[in-house]
Amino acid sequence: MYNRKKRILAVFAAVCIVIGGVWTAGDFLARRRRAIEESKLAQEVKETEPATITITNPETEPPETESYVSPIDFEALWERNPEVVGWITVPGTKIDYPILHTDDNETYLHHDIDGNESVAGAIYLDFADESDFSSLHNVIYGHHMKDGSMFKDVVKYKEQEYLDEHSDIYLYTPEREIHLKALGALYTTPDGIRRKTDFDTEEEFQEYVEEMTEGLLTSAEPENPVTRLYSLITCSYEFADARTILYAYEVDESGSADGDGDETDGETDGTELFSNVILNEEESEGEKGAK
């Protein structure tokens, strides 16, 4: 009887090992397949040689400034999903993705660019923001994935050396290229005020920037006053429900702070959903459950 129990236990243990191995292999293959698809997408939509404007008769016509031609093939992206509004890339990191925008903060938390359910979701702009990134505060979300994809690299900005070496961030839209500089990073609670997008006055906005950037773990001195703020947000693990936020600001080609400081006219500051946005892979996979 004793030997029989030992055999049963041994068989059970072997079965568990086999099942665990199959699950691990499947998980690895799924991650690998997603990484290949993301890399392929980036290669497909990036133009190698942007078109230029040719002046046919320079002797009779005044010189023309070359119009902006995006290095991203948005037409191809829109065929897959018309809610693509931009592309974000950070040289030297794995951040190189399309940005989605819809009328809620839940859709692309759990779905990829093709609308398929995905633990990685997509990189997306807060629903309360303007889709052309003209809001005074543009909030962009991405999951913290174990395989290093999506916004995993955002947490590395809590190290000063990393921030110094990866301070340039680029957003591409159909109309313009937006050059950002990293302002600083911190981890914090998921308070709704962190995604406020509506400001009545320029003074209110400047006070908000000062308040949000208090206690930065890493920082870089902006060359001029910040006239448009960007927040790259992902989950963090310093405590339960923590968030890491990388703040950045717009600069022009000369390196000075850019932005016209126009007030947004939205009807809501959109603070009610932030605490419900889950951006870490573990919770997305069901270990803690969506909140």
C-alpha positions as CSV (number, residue, x, y, z in Angstrom):
1,M,0.0,0.0,0.0
2,Y,2.8,2.4,0.9
3,N,4.6,1.8,-2.3
4,R,1.4,2.3,-4.3
5,K,0.9,5.7,-2.7
6,K,4.5,6.6,-3.5
7,R,3.9,5.6,-7.1
8,I,0.7,7.7,-7.3
9,L,2.5,10.7,-5.8
10,A,5.4,10.3,-8.2
11,V,3.0,10.1,-11.2
12,F,1.1,13.2,-9.9
13,A,4.3,15.1,-9.4
14,A,5.4,14.2,-13.0
15,V,2.1,15.3,-14.4
16,C,2.4,18.6,-12.6
17,I,5.9,19.1,-13.9
18,V,4.8,18.4,-17.5
19,I,1.8,20.8,-17.2
20,G,4.0,23.5,-15.7
21,G,6.5,23.0,-18.5
22,V,3.9,23.2,-21.2
23,W,2.4,26.4,-19.6
24,T,5.8,28.0,-19.3
25,A,6.7,27.2,-22.9
26,G,3.3,28.5,-24.1
27,D,3.8,31.7,-22.1
28,F,7.3,32.2,-23.5
29,L,6.1,31.6,-27.1
30,A,3.3,34.1,-26.6
31,R,5.7,36.7,-25.4
32,R,8.1,36.0,-28.2
33,R,5.4,36.1,-30.8
34,R,4.2,39.5,-29.4
35,A,7.7,40.9,-29.5
36,I,8.2,39.8,-33.1
37,E,4.8,41.3,-34.1
38,E,5.7,44.6,-32.4
39,S,9.1,44.7,-34.1
40,K,7.5,43.9,-37.5
41,L,5.0,46.7,-37.0
42,A,7.6,49.3,-36.2
43,Q,9.6,48.3,-39.4
44,E,6.5,48.4,-41.6
45,V,5.3,51.8,-40.6
46,K,8.6,53.7,-40.4
47,E,9.5,55.5,-43.6
48,T,13.3,55.3,-44.4
49,E,13.4,58.3,-46.7
50,P,10.7,60.9,-46.0
51,A,9.5,62.8,-49.1
52,T,10.6,66.4,-49.6
53,I,9.1,69.4,-51.3
54,T,10.6,70.5,-54.6
55,I,10.4,74.1,-55.8
56,T,9.8,74.1,-59.5
57,N,10.7,77.7,-60.3
58,P,13.0,79.3,-57.6
59,E,13.7,82.4,-59.8
60,T,10.0,83.5,-59.8
61,E,8.7,82.0,-56.6
62,P,9.8,82.8,-53.1
63,P,11.6,80.0,-51.2
64,E,9.2,77.6,-49.5
65,T,9.8,75.9,-46.2
66,E,9.7,72.1,-46.6
67,S,6.4,70.8,-45.2
68,Y,6.4,68.2,-42.5
69,V,6.4,64.6,-43.6
70,S,6.0,62.1,-40.8
71,P,8.5,59.2,-40.7
72,I,5.5,57.1,-39.6
73,D,3.2,55.6,-42.2
74,F,-0.1,56.6,-40.5
75,E,-2.2,55.5,-43.4
76,A,-1.0,51.9,-42.8
77,L,-1.7,52.2,-39.1
78,W,-5.2,53.6,-39.7
79,E,-6.0,50.6,-41.8
80,R,-5.4,48.5,-38.7
81,N,-7.0,51.0,-36.2
82,P,-8.3,54.5,-37.0
83,E,-7.8,55.4,-33.3
84,V,-4.0,55.6,-33.7
85,V,-3.0,59.3,-33.0
86,G,0.7,59.1,-32.7
87,W,3.9,57.2,-32.3
88,I,6.3,57.4,-29.3
89,T,10.0,56.4,-29.5
90,V,12.7,56.8,-26.9
91,P,16.2,56.2,-28.4
92,G,18.2,53.6,-26.4
93,T,15.1,52.0,-24.9
94,K,12.4,49.5,-25.9
95,I,9.8,52.2,-26.1
96,D,8.8,52.4,-29.7
97,Y,5.1,52.0,-30.2
98,P,1.9,53.5,-31.7
99,I,-0.3,55.6,-29.3
100,L,-4.0,55.0,-29.3
101,H,-6.8,57.3,-28.1
102,T,-10.5,56.6,-27.5
103,D,-13.3,57.8,-25.2
104,D,-12.3,55.7,-22.2
105,N,-9.3,54.6,-20.2
106,E,-10.2,50.9,-20.2
107,T,-10.2,49.7,-23.8
108,Y,-6.5,49.8,-24.5
109,L,-5.7,48.7,-21.0
110,H,-6.7,45.2,-22.1
111,H,-6.6,45.3,-25.9
112,D,-3.9,45.7,-28.5
113,I,-3.9,47.9,-31.6
114,D,-5.9,45.3,-33.5
115,G,-8.6,45.1,-30.8
116,N,-7.5,41.7,-29.6
117,E,-7.5,41.0,-25.8
118,S,-4.0,41.3,-24.6
119,V,-2.2,41.4,-21.2
120,A,0.2,43.9,-22.7
121,G,-2.6,46.2,-23.9
122,A,-1.4,49.2,-25.9
123,I,0.2,52.5,-25.3
124,Y,-2.6,55.1,-25.0
125,L,-3.4,58.7,-24.4
126,D,-5.8,59.6,-21.6
127,F,-9.4,60.0,-22.9
128,A,-9.6,63.5,-21.4
129,D,-6.7,64.7,-23.5
130,E,-6.9,66.2,-27.0
131,S,-6.0,63.6,-29.6
132,D,-3.5,66.0,-31.2
133,F,-1.5,66.4,-28.0
134,S,-2.5,70.1,-27.7
135,S,-3.6,69.7,-24.0
136,L,-1.5,71.4,-21.5
137,H,-1.0,68.1,-19.7
138,N,-0.8,65.0,-21.9
139,V,-1.0,61.7,-20.0
140,I,0.2,58.5,-21.7
141,Y,-0.2,55.0,-20.1
142,G,1.6,51.8,-20.7
143,H,1.9,48.4,-19.0
144,H,4.9,47.4,-16.9
145,M,5.7,44.1,-18.6
146,K,8.0,41.4,-17.3
147,D,9.6,40.9,-20.7
148,G,10.8,44.6,-20.8
149,S,8.2,45.7,-23.4
150,M,5.7,48.5,-23.3
151,F,6.5,51.0,-20.5
152,K,8.8,48.8,-18.4
153,D,11.7,51.1,-19.2
154,V,9.8,54.1,-17.6
155,V,10.7,52.7,-14.2
156,K,14.4,53.0,-15.0
157,Y,14.1,56.8,-15.1
158,K,14.1,56.7,-11.3
159,E,17.9,56.3,-11.7
160,Q,19.6,59.6,-12.4
161,E,22.2,58.2,-14.8
162,Y,19.5,56.5,-16.9
163,L,17.5,59.7,-17.1
164,D,20.6,61.7,-18.1
165,E,21.4,59.2,-20.9
166,H,17.9,58.8,-22.2
167,S,16.5,62.3,-21.9
168,D,15.2,62.7,-25.4
169,I,11.7,61.5,-26.2
170,Y,10.0,61.8,-29.6
171,L,6.3,61.8,-30.5
172,Y,5.3,61.6,-34.1
173,T,1.8,62.7,-35.3
174,P,0.5,63.0,-38.8
175,E,1.0,66.8,-38.5
176,R,4.2,67.3,-36.6
177,E,7.1,65.9,-34.6
178,I,7.2,66.6,-30.9
179,H,10.5,66.6,-29.2
180,L,10.3,66.1,-25.5
181,K,12.9,66.3,-22.7
182,A,12.7,64.2,-19.6
183,L,12.0,66.5,-16.6
184,G,12.2,63.9,-13.8
185,A,10.6,60.7,-12.4
186,L,9.0,59.6,-9.1
187,Y,6.8,56.9,-7.7
188,T,3.5,57.9,-6.1
189,T,0.0,56.8,-5.3
190,P,-2.6,56.7,-8.1
191,D,-4.4,59.9,-7.1
192,G,-6.7,61.4,-9.7
193,I,-5.0,64.7,-9.5
194,R,-2.0,63.2,-11.3
195,R,-4.0,63.1,-14.5
196,K,-5.7,66.5,-14.4
197,T,-5.9,68.0,-17.9
198,D,-8.1,71.1,-17.6
199,F,-6.7,74.4,-16.3
200,D,-8.5,77.7,-16.1
201,T,-5.4,79.9,-16.2
202,E,-1.7,79.7,-17.0
203,E,-1.0,80.4,-13.4
204,E,-3.0,77.4,-12.3
205,F,-1.1,75.2,-14.8
206,Q,2.3,76.4,-13.6
207,E,1.3,75.8,-10.0
208,Y,0.2,72.3,-11.0
209,V,3.5,71.6,-12.6
210,E,5.3,72.7,-9.5
211,E,3.1,70.6,-7.3
212,M,3.4,67.4,-9.4
213,T,7.1,67.6,-9.7
214,E,7.8,68.0,-6.0
215,G,9.8,65.1,-4.6
216,L,11.3,63.9,-7.9
217,L,13.8,61.1,-7.4
218,T,15.6,62.2,-10.5
219,S,15.5,65.5,-12.4
220,A,16.9,67.6,-15.1
221,E,16.7,71.4,-15.0
222,P,14.4,72.6,-17.9
223,E,16.0,75.3,-20.0
224,N,12.8,77.5,-20.0
225,P,9.5,77.4,-18.1
226,V,7.4,74.3,-18.9
227,T,4.5,75.3,-21.1
228,R,3.2,71.8,-21.8
229,L,3.6,68.8,-19.5
230,Y,3.7,65.1,-20.4
231,S,3.3,62.2,-18.0
232,L,4.4,58.7,-19.0
233,I,2.7,56.4,-16.4
234,T,3.2,52.8,-15.5
235,C,2.8,50.6,-12.4
236,S,5.5,50.3,-9.8
237,Y,6.1,48.0,-6.8
238,E,7.4,50.3,-4.0
239,F,4.0,49.6,-2.3
240,A,0.6,48.3,-3.2
241,D,-0.9,50.1,-6.2
242,A,2.1,52.4,-6.7
243,R,2.7,54.2,-10.0
244,T,5.9,55.4,-11.6
245,I,5.6,58.7,-13.5
246,L,8.1,60.1,-15.9
247,Y,7.5,63.8,-16.5
248,A,8.6,65.5,-19.7
249,Y,8.1,68.8,-21.5
250,E,8.1,70.0,-25.1
251,V,11.2,71.7,-26.6
252,D,11.7,73.2,-30.1
253,E,14.6,72.4,-32.4
254,S,16.8,75.0,-30.7
255,G,16.3,73.3,-27.4
256,S,14.1,76.0,-25.7
257,A,10.8,75.1,-24.1
258,D,8.0,75.2,-26.6
259,G,4.2,75.3,-26.5
260,D,1.7,78.2,-26.8
261,G,0.2,77.7,-23.4
262,D,-3.4,77.8,-24.8
263,E,-6.0,76.9,-22.2
264,T,-7.9,73.7,-22.8
265,D,-11.7,73.9,-22.9
266,G,-12.6,70.4,-21.9
267,E,-15.6,69.9,-19.6
268,T,-13.8,67.6,-17.2
269,D,-10.4,67.3,-15.7
270,G,-10.8,63.5,-15.9
271,T,-9.5,62.7,-12.4
272,E,-12.1,60.0,-11.7
273,L,-10.6,57.0,-13.4
274,F,-6.9,57.2,-12.6
275,S,-7.1,54.9,-9.6
276,N,-8.8,52.3,-11.7
277,V,-6.0,52.1,-14.3
278,I,-4.0,49.0,-13.7
279,L,-0.7,49.0,-15.6
280,N,1.3,46.1,-14.3
281,E,1.5,42.8,-16.0
282,E,0.9,40.7,-13.0
283,E,-2.5,42.2,-12.3
284,S,-3.4,42.0,-15.9
285,E,-2.8,38.3,-15.8
286,G,-5.2,37.9,-13.0
287,E,-3.0,37.6,-10.0
288,K,-4.7,40.5,-8.3
289,G,-7.6,41.2,-10.7
290,A,-8.6,44.5,-12.4
291,K,-9.9,47.1,-10.1
